[in-house]
Amino acid sequence: MLRKIFNDRTPGWVGSILLIVITAFWSFWSVGEMYHEGWWGPFYIRLIYLIPGTAFLIATLIVITWPRVGGWLIILFGGVFTLSFLDFEVVDGKLTMGRDLAGFLVSGPLVFLGILFLIEARNRKRRIAQGWVPPLKWWRRNIWHLLAVVPPVLIFIGSSIYYLPIVLTRADDGDRGARLIEGNGLTLIWAPEGPGWNWMQDYGGYPSWHAIALYGIPPVGLGDKPGYGWETGVYASAEEMAKYNLCLYLSADGLSLETEPQNIWRMPTIDEYARSFTRHGENVGCVWHGEGYDRLECDILPDKETPLWAPDQAPIYYWAAEEANDRSAYYVSYNGWVYTMPKSGGNPRHSHRCVRDP
């Protein structure tokens, strides 16, 4: 009898456990990203980052309560996710389709979970027909609901205990003009808000490394350049960044772009960013050892604070002058990480800040 019950309930147990684990992961990601990327501007910006974790929690509660409805919902979601990751192209007049492995690694398990819950729905219906009734005690009837809700709640509370003291005590003097930053063997002037710093475009984002590097190539500006881009597979090089970058066209006061290079401002290097990081107005002693995709060695963990950053604005990453290879370039994060990304990439959190010597 015990073996029969176990076999009858195994699909539901396995599916519930796996989905609870997935929900806990996305809750951890959502809360972490809310504090890391989303802590700026209007309050609703923060709530947007909680959507993935919340969506998985709702889906988990639905499938635990109504396994048939939830099972089909998860299968549908997995299918839509798969389609969104398919790569459709027209080659020689024919429509071709490629597959993204990352998309399958997410959608495949979701479809599997959906099938498990459809099996559980069938088994539950059979159990009820055989006279099974839910336990009388509330906690036993709702044990799976509790197991689904408790981890995200604990993750939110634990993450908030760690992050809130950091984000609520960020130093912001409100000055968005040109800033002199001294310390760590370096003295530099960083550009004021405008084309040299956090220059938002009409599409709601900021210029890519590729666009910044090729700014001075005719036609001067951030538009497309003949012979470059995804159509040709040719992207800006480090040499072109040094020769044509947007910062070279910045006026002496840093507030406007000229039609000819002024050669006053430049794109900063990773080392210049590192040695200018501060926390509560003090230099944090960061050192860059020239190794990609690593955290800077700092005496104190830096944060998104003035004078280098604008805590109330979206960017948490700055492009650096260096390239990683033909297609990728370096950028730094406010908390001292160094990453690489395709030169033509970026998102509404990627910006740049020009620099010059005093």
Secondary structure, DSSP 8 states (H G I E B T S, - for coil): -HHHHHHHHHHHHHHHHHHHHHHHHHHHHHHHHHHHTS-SSSHHHHHHTTHHHHHHHHHHHHHHH-HHHHHHHHHHHHHHHHHHT-EEEEETTEEEEE--HHHHHHHHHHHHHHHHHHHHHHHHHHHHHTT----SSHHHHTHHHHHHHHHHHHHHHHHHHHHHHHHTT-------S-EEEEETTEEEEE--SBTTBS---TTSS---HHHHHTTTSSS-SSS--TT-BTTTTB---HHHHHHH-GGGGB-TTSSSB-SS---S-B---HHHHHTT-EETTEE---B--S-SSEE-B-SS---S-TTTS-TTSS--EEEEEEESSSSEEEEEETTSEEEEEETT---TTEE-B-EE--
